[in-house]
Amino acid sequence: MARVFLLLALCVLPALVSAARPGRNPFSVQGRVYCDTCHAGFETPKTTYIAGSKVKVECRDRKTQDLVYSKEGTTDSTGTYIITVDEDHKDQICDAMLVSSPRQDCSSPSAGRERARVILTNYNGLVSTTRYANSMGFMAAQPMSGCTELLRLYQDYDN
């Protein structure tokens, strides 16, 4: 009887305690959504950030590409989003991606900047649970005035 009690204390109770605490270290995925007002394909001094833009985090199985997890969020007044993910996605491929823009004049996702890869596991040497995603952008319908001069400055800088 003492052996059964000892086995219960050493094996079963720790498993029950760890199962009762799901999501004890949630991840925080943070990033920004911008409007590419100059059609540059990247952020410039003329870039504006979009409040109220919808963004989501999706995780897919590495082998089958089946959707395993999805959660949506919205940007604040500075164009910043924070999406809390309550579970570890060890061997899955996770991306933050654009869903929609509230601005009619800037609602087409910028090619190559419509998603950002995020690593959502504690098994990679990172101590922090905050994951910073690259900025994602929508393309403005029409380039803003002054963009030609700005982009010319970038070209002059390369020479």
C-alpha positions in Angstrom: 0.0 0.0 0.0 2.9 2.3 0.8 4.4 1.7 -2.7 1.1 2.6 -4.4 0.9 5.8 -2.4 4.5 6.6 -3.2 3.9 5.9 -6.9 0.9 8.1 -6.9 2.8 10.9 -5.2 5.8 10.8 -7.5 4.1 10.2 -10.9 0.4 11.1 -11.0 0.3 14.3 -8.8 3.0 16.2 -10.7 1.2 15.4 -14.0 -2.1 16.7 -12.6 -0.5 19.9 -11.3 1.1 20.7 -14.7 -2.1 19.8 -16.6 -4.1 22.2 -14.4 -1.9 25.2 -15.5 -2.4 25.5 -19.2 -1.0 28.7 -20.9 1.1 29.7 -17.9 3.6 31.5 -20.1 1.6 33.0 -23.0 3.4 34.5 -26.0 2.8 38.1 -27.0 3.1 38.7 -30.8 3.7 42.4 -31.5 4.0 44.3 -34.8 2.9 47.3 -36.8 0.8 47.8 -39.9 1.6 50.7 -42.2 0.4 52.3 -45.4 3.1 52.5 -48.1 2.2 56.0 -49.3 5.2 56.1 -51.7 4.9 52.6 -53.3 8.4 51.9 -52.1 7.8 48.4 -50.8 9.3 49.4 -47.4 8.8 52.0 -44.6 9.9 55.5 -45.4 9.7 58.8 -43.6 6.3 59.4 -45.4 4.9 56.1 -44.1 1.7 56.3 -42.1 0.5 53.7 -39.6 -3.0 52.3 -39.9 -5.3 52.2 -36.8 -8.1 49.6 -36.8 -6.4 47.2 -39.3 -7.2 43.5 -38.7 -4.3 41.1 -38.4 -4.2 37.4 -37.5 -1.7 34.8 -36.3 -1.9 31.4 -38.0 0.1 28.3 -37.2 0.2 25.4 -39.6 1.5 21.8 -39.2 5.0 21.7 -40.7 4.4 18.5 -42.7 0.8 18.6 -43.8 0.3 22.4 -43.8 -3.1 21.9 -42.0 -4.2 24.9 -40.0 -3.7 24.2 -36.3 -4.2 27.6 -34.7 -5.6 31.0 -35.7 -6.3 34.2 -33.7 -7.2 37.6 -34.9 -6.4 41.1 -33.5 -6.7 44.8 -34.3 -4.2 47.6 -34.4 -4.4 50.5 -32.0 -4.2 54.2 -32.7 -0.4 53.9 -33.5 -0.9 51.0 -35.9 0.5 48.5 -33.4 -1.1 45.1 -32.7 -0.5 42.8 -29.8 -2.0 39.2 -30.1 -1.7 36.9 -27.1 -1.1 33.2 -27.9 -1.6 30.9 -25.0 0.1 27.8 -26.2 3.5 26.6 -27.4 3.6 25.8 -31.1 6.8 23.8 -31.1 7.2 22.3 -34.5 4.6 24.4 -36.3 5.1 27.3 -38.8 3.4 30.5 -37.5 2.9 33.7 -39.4 1.3 37.1 -38.5 -0.6 38.2 -41.6 -2.8 41.1 -42.8 -6.5 40.6 -42.9 -8.0 44.0 -43.8 -7.5 47.7 -43.7 -10.2 50.2 -42.6 -8.8 52.7 -45.1 -10.3 52.6 -48.6 -7.3 54.5 -50.1 -4.8 52.0 -48.6 -6.4 48.5 -48.7 -4.3 46.5 -51.1 -1.6 44.3 -49.3 1.9 45.1 -50.3 3.5 42.2 -52.1 6.1 40.5 -49.8 5.0 42.6 -46.8 1.6 40.9 -46.2 2.9 38.4 -43.7 5.7 38.0 -41.1 7.1 34.7 -39.7 7.0 34.4 -35.9 8.5 31.6 -33.7 6.1 30.6 -31.0 8.1 28.1 -28.9 10.1 28.2 -25.7 12.5 25.6 -27.1 14.7 28.0 -29.1 16.9 29.7 -26.5 14.8 32.9 -26.3 14.0 33.9 -22.7 11.3 36.5 -23.4 7.8 35.4 -24.4 7.4 38.6 -26.5 7.8 38.0 -30.2 8.3 40.9 -32.5 7.0 40.5 -36.1 8.3 42.6 -39.0 6.0 45.4 -40.0 3.4 44.6 -42.6 2.0 47.0 -45.1 -0.8 48.0 -47.4 -0.2 49.8 -50.6 -1.8 53.3 -51.1 -4.0 53.6 -54.1 -2.0 56.7 -55.3 1.5 57.8 -54.3 1.6 60.8 -52.1 3.2 64.1 -53.4 6.9 64.4 -52.6 7.6 60.6 -53.0 9.6 61.0 -56.2 12.1 63.3 -54.4 12.2 61.0 -51.4 12.9 57.9 -53.5 15.5 59.8 -55.5 17.3 60.5 -52.2 17.5 56.7 -51.6 19.0 56.2 -55.1 21.5 59.0 -54.6 22.5 57.4 -51.3 23.4 54.1 -53.1 25.8 55.8 -55.6 
